[in-house]
Amino acid sequence: MAVQPNQLSCSMEAFPLDSNKIELIKKTICKGTTDDELQLFIHACKKTGLDPFMRQIFAVKRWDASAKREVMTIQTGIDGYRLIADRTGKYAPGRDTEFGYDKEERLRSAKAYIKKMTPDGQWHEISAIAFWDEYVQTTRDGRPTIFWQKKGHIMLSKCAEALALRKTFPAELSGIYTKEEMSQEMCPAPEESSETISTSEASELQEMINGDEEFENKLLTRLKSAFGCAAFIDLPKDQFENVKKVIRQYQEAK
């Protein structure tokens, strides 16, 4: 049975979302989510106190190559993490992030620090390390994306700080990830890449879309995020049938 917006709002006394706002979330911020996923997202909003309409928290559905299906992750930015921690009254920023390099002076790690006050009133410093190889977002051929090439220190330091914050405030931050942490999760590793589709198969996808430029742009954006595709011809061969299915589902829903 589908979950109605008024059913959700009844259980949301601690978070001010009426049925109209919940319906708006489902149509915009959580577009394409199932009723179960919507409930999970609303629960996360309630638990964290983050405002979905201010883009402090959002749902992302992307194709997961390992799961062979679209999955939803609940994400925020590093500022959202800091806000949640700050509301506990036991958080303070730590010293500047420290970076590690290899012999060729290439960035390899970032170590972030934060402070937490324990019940005895004492402040303690907590750190966490994020490694470049584990978090860098890459294209399908294994090269860092433009953003990671230009702002690698900023991106990796955000990942390290998120690790430190979640390590220190697990009850408040469990199940919520920053977009910087999740960027690589939605991209296939280079060794998992397969042969790309043929020209005729790319043409078949183009014909199925039948000139719907808005849908084509949205689909290519999704494929670029998941597989680094700039055009249909870049699509891995083992994803051909899956993309055809997505196009059919879209056409049937129109």
Helices and strands as residue ranges (DSSP letters): H 5-10, H 19-27, H 35-48, G 52-54, E 58-64, E 69-76, H 78-87, E 91-93, E 98-101, E 107-117, E 123-131, H 132-135, H 146-150, H 152-168, H 170-173, E 177-178, H 179-182, G 190-192, H 199-209, H 213-227, G 232-234, G 237-239, H 240-253
